[in-house]
Amino acid sequence: MTTRQAYSSFPRICVILIILLASQSIIHAQGASPSQDPNTLNLALKVYAQIEVNATSQEEAQRYIQEHSLLVMGQGSDLAESMLADNMLASNPMLKSAKKANDTPATMADVQAGKYVLVVLIGGPEQNSISRYVKGKGYLNDSQDIYGELTVESGKGNGVVYVVVSDRKGYVPTLERQNVRSSPLSGFVPPQYVPAAATGITLLLLALVNVLRTVMEFKALDIGRKGKKIGEGAVKVMGVDLAEIAAILGASFVLGLSISWQYFANNQEFIYWLAVNTIICLVGGVLHELVHRIFAHFFKIKIEYRFWPEGSILTLVSSYLGNAFSVQAFLLEEIPKDVEKWKVGLMKLAAPLASAVVMVVFALMNRSTPSPIYQIISSTSALWAMAEMLPFSGLDGKDIKEWSPLIWTIFFALIGIAYIVVTFLL
């Protein structure tokens, strides 16, 4: 007896939920019920109709499919697709007992051996090697349907029914986080959650450094100038402070190294991209600093750019853990007593806002026309925008919050949401 025969009396077909859940959020956003969408239903029926199992009862057939189903998370899948997979496993009775595996050679061998009757692949060919394999074999021969941001392909090959669920990134070559594979966190959390976990750990370390520095009375605004004025003892050539030049070059190299490791770890092109990324970070850093200086000039505030060793070390550590974060330098400022707080706060807010705009613009450009350069510019700008808004000593966020907690909260939330979307979801 085939599954088609065994299930003929089912009022609701469990396998349909595989596709319904994949497109559920998109359809709900459009105001339609999943069961009312004819394209979704048709695709689900096509998938269901291809599964063949020898069984003497409906319960036996359902149990067999449950025990011989596999959900594979692609190595290049992002947090959004991981959330989709978790939702499918938690909500779908047919997949609750399905085996969940990562995209590895061992999983590939099991799939090729035909151990399963249903294989659900999260991530398209650019994110999942098994998706690339089955597509190359021509097994996704039944249909390809678009549901908002999701593409669902299905088909059958060598007795196995395949369903591939992916967003657009699964079909367009983009930079993957190569550092995740060598991150020590990969042994404790799924690869797709490593970047978020690395960022969380770095935030805790930044908070700890901030507390220690406060306790020891070595706040960022006091480093290197106890009782000294801005520019005192500086070595200048043609009016340019050499210490500031060294600071911005050092900060650019540290961030360039961190971003290069993030996307090109253990890659033969690492040195090439280290040079490219350092230049990108240098240009971005100069523009970020220039925004500060324009406002500082109008408000008659003296500022100096200083390299921050602790922050730079944290940037390198965070990249090794899975996602480059932290700041590599800070501003020293000399504020006249008659300068209002709003001027200081606005001067500090302007640069993170400028970086946030660059982050969003280049993220959209990369989404429209994928490019490693666009992605790197967006990533570095995201780091500057988010990290600088943290309310820690020496960072812009602290002065913005002292000026206006409400304004800080609003822009911290807006930049934070943009950072999460660009860094972890797009």
C-alpha positions as CSV (number, residue, x, y, z in Angstrom):
1,M,0.0,0.0,0.0
2,T,1.4,3.4,-0.9
3,T,1.1,6.5,1.3
4,R,-1.2,8.0,-1.2
5,Q,-3.6,5.1,-0.6
6,A,-3.1,4.9,3.1
7,Y,-3.8,8.6,3.6
8,S,-6.8,8.8,1.2
9,S,-9.3,9.2,4.1
10,F,-7.3,11.9,6.1
11,P,-9.4,15.0,6.5
12,R,-6.1,17.0,6.9
13,I,-2.8,15.9,5.5
14,C,0.0,16.3,7.9
15,V,2.7,16.7,5.3
16,I,1.0,19.9,4.0
17,L,2.1,21.6,7.2
18,I,5.7,21.4,6.0
19,I,4.9,24.0,3.3
20,L,2.3,25.8,5.2
21,L,4.6,26.6,8.0
22,A,7.3,27.7,5.6
23,S,5.1,30.4,4.1
24,Q,2.9,31.0,7.1
25,S,4.3,34.4,8.2
26,I,4.2,35.7,4.6
27,I,0.7,34.7,4.0
28,H,-0.5,36.1,7.4
29,A,1.2,39.4,6.6
30,Q,-0.9,39.5,3.4
31,G,-4.1,38.8,5.4
32,A,-4.7,35.3,4.1
33,S,-5.0,32.0,5.9
34,P,-2.5,29.3,4.8
35,S,-5.3,26.9,4.1
36,Q,-6.9,29.4,1.7
37,D,-3.8,30.0,-0.4
38,P,-4.2,27.8,-3.5
39,N,-0.6,27.9,-4.6
40,T,0.6,26.7,-1.1
41,L,-2.0,24.0,-1.1
42,N,-1.1,22.8,-4.5
43,L,2.6,22.6,-3.7
44,A,1.9,20.7,-0.5
45,L,-0.3,18.2,-2.3
46,K,2.4,17.6,-4.9
47,V,4.9,16.9,-2.1
48,Y,2.5,14.7,-0.2
49,A,1.6,12.7,-3.3
50,Q,5.2,11.7,-4.0
51,I,5.9,10.0,-0.6
52,E,5.5,6.2,-0.9
53,V,5.6,3.9,2.1
54,N,4.5,0.4,2.6
55,A,2.0,0.4,5.5
56,T,-1.1,-1.4,6.6
57,S,-2.7,1.6,8.4
58,Q,-2.7,5.3,8.5
59,E,-1.0,5.3,11.9
60,E,1.7,3.0,10.7
61,A,2.4,5.1,7.6
62,Q,2.5,8.3,9.6
63,R,4.8,6.8,12.2
64,Y,7.1,5.5,9.5
65,I,7.4,9.0,7.8
66,Q,8.0,10.6,11.2
67,E,10.9,8.1,11.9
68,H,12.3,8.5,8.4
69,S,12.2,12.3,8.0
70,L,15.3,14.5,8.1
71,L,15.6,18.3,8.5
72,V,19.0,19.6,7.5
73,M,20.3,23.1,8.4
74,G,22.7,24.5,5.9
75,Q,26.1,25.7,7.0
76,G,25.4,29.1,5.4
77,S,21.9,29.5,6.9
78,D,21.3,32.6,8.9
79,L,19.4,33.2,12.1
80,A,16.1,33.9,10.3
81,E,16.2,30.5,8.6
82,S,17.2,28.8,11.8
83,M,14.1,30.3,13.5
84,L,12.0,29.0,10.6
85,A,13.4,25.5,11.1
86,D,12.8,25.6,14.9
87,N,9.2,26.7,14.2
88,M,8.7,23.9,11.8
89,L,9.9,21.3,14.3
90,A,7.9,22.7,17.2
91,S,4.7,23.2,15.3
92,N,4.5,20.4,12.8
93,P,3.4,17.0,14.2
94,M,5.0,15.2,11.2
95,L,8.4,16.7,11.9
96,K,8.4,16.7,15.7
97,S,10.3,13.4,15.8
98,A,12.2,14.0,12.6
99,K,16.0,13.9,12.9
100,K,17.6,17.3,12.8
101,A,21.1,17.5,11.4
102,N,23.6,20.1,10.1
103,D,25.0,20.2,6.6
104,T,28.0,17.9,7.0
105,P,29.7,15.1,5.0
106,A,28.1,12.5,7.3
107,T,24.6,13.9,6.7
108,M,25.3,14.0,3.0
109,A,26.3,10.3,3.1
110,D,23.0,9.4,4.9
111,V,21.0,11.3,2.3
112,Q,22.8,9.7,-0.6
113,A,22.2,6.2,1.0
114,G,18.5,6.8,0.9
115,K,17.9,6.4,4.7
116,Y,14.9,8.8,4.6
117,V,11.7,9.2,2.7
118,L,11.4,12.9,3.3
119,V,14.3,15.4,3.5
120,V,13.6,19.0,4.3
121,L,16.6,21.3,3.5
122,I,16.9,24.7,5.1
123,G,19.0,27.0,2.9
124,G,19.3,27.1,-0.9
125,P,22.3,25.8,-3.0
126,E,24.5,28.7,-1.9
127,Q,23.9,27.9,1.8
128,N,23.4,24.1,1.9
129,S,25.7,21.6,0.1
130,I,22.9,19.0,0.2
131,S,20.5,21.4,-1.5
132,R,23.2,22.0,-4.1
133,Y,23.7,18.3,-4.5
134,V,20.0,17.5,-5.0
135,K,19.5,20.4,-7.3
136,G,22.5,19.4,-9.4
137,K,21.1,15.9,-9.6
138,G,17.8,17.2,-10.9
139,Y,15.8,15.9,-8.0
140,L,14.0,19.2,-7.5
141,N,12.0,18.4,-10.5
142,D,8.5,19.1,-9.3
143,S,8.1,22.9,-8.7
144,Q,9.6,26.1,-7.5
145,D,7.2,28.6,-5.8
146,I,7.8,32.0,-4.3
147,Y,6.1,33.0,-1.1
148,G,7.1,36.5,-0.3
149,E,10.7,36.3,0.9
150,L,10.8,32.5,0.8
151,T,11.5,30.1,-2.1
152,V,10.2,26.5,-1.8
153,E,11.4,23.9,-4.2
154,S,10.3,20.2,-4.1
155,G,10.8,17.0,-6.1
156,K,11.8,13.4,-5.9
157,G,14.9,11.5,-6.6
158,N,16.1,8.0,-5.9
159,G,13.0,7.3,-3.9
160,V,13.4,10.3,-1.6
161,V,11.1,13.4,-1.5
162,Y,13.0,16.6,-1.1
163,V,11.8,20.1,0.0
164,V,14.1,23.0,0.0
165,V,13.1,26.1,1.9
166,S,15.3,29.2,1.5
167,D,15.3,33.0,1.4
168,R,16.9,34.8,-1.5
169,K,20.4,34.5,-0.1
170,G,20.3,30.8,-0.7
171,Y,20.3,31.4,-4.5
172,V,22.7,34.3,-4.7
173,P,26.5,34.1,-3.9
174,T,27.2,36.1,-0.8
175,L,30.0,36.2,1.8
176,E,29.6,33.5,4.5
177,R,31.0,33.8,8.0
178,Q,34.0,31.5,7.7
179,N,35.0,32.3,11.3
180,V,32.0,30.4,12.6
181,R,33.5,27.1,11.6
182,S,36.6,27.7,13.7
183,S,34.8,29.4,16.6
184,P,35.1,27.7,20.0
185,L,31.4,28.5,20.5
186,S,30.5,26.0,17.7
187,G,31.0,23.2,20.1
188,F,28.3,24.5,22.4
189,V,25.7,26.3,20.2
190,P,24.4,25.6,16.6
191,P,26.5,27.4,14.0
192,Q,23.7,29.7,13.0
193,Y,23.5,31.1,16.5
194,V,27.3,31.6,16.9
195,P,27.4,35.2,15.7
196,A,24.6,36.3,18.0
197,A,26.3,34.5,20.9
198,A,29.6,36.0,20.2
199,T,28.1,39.5,20.2
200,G,26.4,38.9,23.5
201,I,29.6,37.7,25.1
202,T,31.5,40.7,23.8
203,L,28.8,43.0,25.2
204,L,29.3,41.4,28.6
205,L,33.1,41.8,28.3
206,L,32.7,45.5,27.3
207,A,30.4,46.1,30.3
208,L,33.0,44.3,32.6
209,V,35.8,46.5,31.2
210,N,33.7,49.6,31.8
211,V,33.0,48.6,35.4
212,L,36.7,47.9,36.1
213,R,37.9,51.1,34.5
214,T,35.3,53.1,36.5
215,V,36.3,51.4,39.8
216,M,40.0,52.0,39.1
217,E,39.2,55.6,38.0
218,F,40.7,55.2,34.6
219,K,37.7,56.3,32.5
220,A,38.2,56.7,28.8
221,L,38.1,60.5,28.9
222,D,41.0,60.5,31.4
223,I,43.3,58.0,29.6
224,G,46.6,59.6,28.7
225,R,45.7,63.1,29.8
226,K,45.5,63.3,33.6
227,G,45.4,67.0,34.1
228,K,46.5,67.7,30.6
229,K,44.8,69.7,27.8
230,I,43.9,68.4,24.4
231,G,46.9,68.7,22.1
232,E,49.5,69.2,24.9
233,G,52.7,67.4,24.0
234,A,51.5,66.4,20.6
235,V,53.9,66.0,17.7
236,K,52.5,67.7,14.6
237,V,53.5,67.7,11.0
238,M,51.9,70.4,8.8
239,G,49.3,70.8,11.5
240,V,48.4,67.1,11.7
241,D,48.8,65.3,15.0
242,L,50.9,62.2,14.3
243,A,49.4,60.4,17.3
244,E,45.9,60.7,15.8
245,I,47.2,59.4,12.4
246,A,48.7,56.4,14.2
247,A,45.5,55.8,16.1
248,I,43.2,55.8,13.1
249,L,45.7,53.6,11.1
250,G,45.9,51.2,14.0
251,A,42.2,51.1,14.6
252,S,41.6,50.5,10.8
253,F,44.1,47.6,10.7
254,V,42.5,46.0,13.8
255,L,39.0,46.2,12.4
256,G,40.2,45.2,8.9
257,L,41.9,42.1,10.4
258,S,38.7,41.3,12.4
259,I,36.4,41.6,9.4
260,S,38.8,39.7,7.1
261,W,38.9,36.8,9.6
262,Q,35.1,36.9,9.8
263,Y,34.6,36.4,6.1
264,F,37.9,34.9,4.9
265,A,39.3,32.8,7.7
266,N,41.6,30.1,6.5
267,N,41.1,31.4,2.9
268,Q,43.9,31.7,0.4
269,E,42.7,35.2,-0.3
270,F,42.9,36.3,3.3
271,I,45.9,38.6,2.8
272,Y,44.4,40.3,-0.2
273,W,41.1,41.0,1.6
274,L,43.0,42.1,4.7
275,A,44.5,44.9,2.6
276,V,41.2,45.7,1.0
277,N,39.3,45.7,4.3
278,T,41.8,47.8,6.1
279,I,41.4,50.4,3.3
280,I,37.6,50.2,3.6
281,C,37.8,50.6,7.4
282,L,40.3,53.5,7.0
283,V,37.9,55.4,4.7
284,G,34.9,54.6,6.9
285,G,36.8,55.6,10.0
286,V,37.9,58.9,8.5
287,L,34.3,59.7,7.5
288,H,33.0,58.7,10.9
289,E,35.6,60.9,12.6
290,L,35.0,63.8,10.1
291,V,31.3,64.0,11.1
292,H,32.4,64.3,14.8
293,R,34.9,67.1,13.8
294,I,32.4,69.1,11.8
295,F,30.0,69.3,14.7
296,A,32.8,69.8,17.2
297,H,34.1,72.7,15.1
298,F,30.7,74.5,15.0
299,F,30.2,74.0,18.8
300,K,33.8,75.0,19.6
301,I,34.7,71.6,21.3
302,K,38.2,70.3,21.0
303,I,38.5,66.6,20.3
304,E,41.3,64.1,19.8
305,Y,41.1,60.6,18.3
306,R,42.9,58.0,20.5
307,F,43.6,54.3,20.0
308,W,41.9,52.0,22.6
309,P,44.0,48.8,23.2
310,E,41.3,47.1,25.3
311,G,38.6,47.7,22.8
312,S,40.8,46.6,20.0
313,I,41.6,43.3,21.8
314,L,37.9,42.7,22.3
315,T,37.3,43.3,18.6
316,L,39.8,40.6,17.7
317,V,38.4,38.3,20.3
318,S,34.8,38.9,19.2
319,S,35.8,38.1,15.6
320,Y,37.4,34.9,16.7
321,L,34.3,33.9,18.6
322,G,32.0,34.5,15.6
323,N,31.1,38.2,15.0
324,A,33.4,41.3,15.0
325,F,32.1,43.8,17.6
326,S,33.5,46.4,20.0
327,V,35.3,49.7,19.3
328,Q,38.9,50.3,18.5
329,A,39.3,53.9,19.5
330,F,37.6,56.7,21.4
331,L,37.4,60.5,21.5
332,L,39.0,62.7,24.0
333,E,37.3,66.1,24.3
334,E,37.9,69.4,26.0
335,I,34.5,71.0,26.6
336,P,34.3,74.7,27.6
337,K,32.1,75.3,30.6
338,D,29.7,77.5,28.6
339,V,28.9,74.7,26.1
340,E,25.5,73.2,26.6
341,K,25.0,69.5,27.0
342,W,22.8,69.2,23.9
343,K,25.7,70.4,21.7
344,V,28.0,67.6,23.2
345,G,25.2,65.1,22.8
346,L,24.4,66.1,19.2
347,M,28.1,66.0,18.3
348,K,28.4,62.5,19.7
349,L,25.1,61.3,18.1
350,A,25.9,62.6,14.6
351,A,28.6,60.1,13.7
352,P,26.7,56.9,14.8
353,L,23.7,58.1,12.9
354,A,25.9,58.7,9.8
355,S,27.3,55.1,10.2
356,A,23.8,53.8,10.6
357,V,22.7,55.4,7.3
358,V,25.7,53.9,5.5
359,M,24.9,50.5,7.1
360,V,21.3,50.5,5.8
361,V,22.1,51.9,2.4
362,F,24.8,49.4,1.6
363,A,22.8,46.5,3.1
364,L,20.0,47.4,0.6
365,M,22.5,47.8,-2.2
366,N,24.0,44.4,-1.4
367,R,20.5,42.8,-1.3
368,S,19.7,44.3,-4.7
369,T,23.2,43.6,-6.3
370,P,25.2,41.3,-4.1
371,S,28.8,42.4,-3.7
372,P,31.5,41.5,-1.1
373,I,32.5,45.2,-1.0
374,Y,28.9,46.3,-0.2
375,Q,28.6,43.6,2.5
376,I,31.9,44.5,4.2
377,I,31.0,48.3,4.1
378,S,27.6,47.5,5.6
379,S,29.2,45.2,8.3
380,T,31.8,47.7,9.4
381,S,29.3,50.6,9.5
382,A,27.0,48.4,11.5
383,L,29.7,47.8,14.1
384,W,30.5,51.5,14.4
385,A,26.9,52.6,14.7
386,M,25.9,50.0,17.3
387,A,29.0,49.8,19.4
388,E,29.3,53.6,19.7
389,M,25.7,53.9,21.0
390,L,26.5,51.7,24.0
391,P,26.2,53.8,27.3
392,F,29.8,53.0,28.4
393,S,32.6,55.4,29.4
394,G,34.5,56.7,26.4
395,L,31.7,55.8,23.9
396,D,29.3,58.2,22.3
397,G,26.3,56.6,23.9
398,K,27.3,57.7,27.4
399,D,27.3,61.4,26.5
400,I,24.1,61.1,24.5
401,K,22.4,59.4,27.4
402,E,23.6,62.1,29.8
403,W,22.3,64.8,27.5
404,S,18.9,63.1,27.0
405,P,17.9,59.6,28.1
406,L,14.8,59.7,25.9
407,I,16.8,60.6,22.7
408,W,19.4,58.0,23.6
409,T,16.7,55.3,24.0
410,I,14.9,56.2,20.8
411,F,18.1,56.1,18.6
412,F,19.6,53.2,20.5
413,A,16.4,51.2,19.7
414,L,16.3,52.3,16.1
415,I,20.0,51.6,15.4
416,G,19.8,48.4,17.4
417,I,16.9,47.0,15.3
418,A,18.7,48.0,12.1
419,Y,21.9,46.3,13.4
420,I,20.1,43.1,14.2
421,V,18.3,42.9,10.9
422,V,21.4,43.8,8.8
423,T,23.9,41.6,10.9
424,F,21.8,38.5,11.7
425,L,18.8,38.4,9.4
426,L,19.5,39.8,6.0
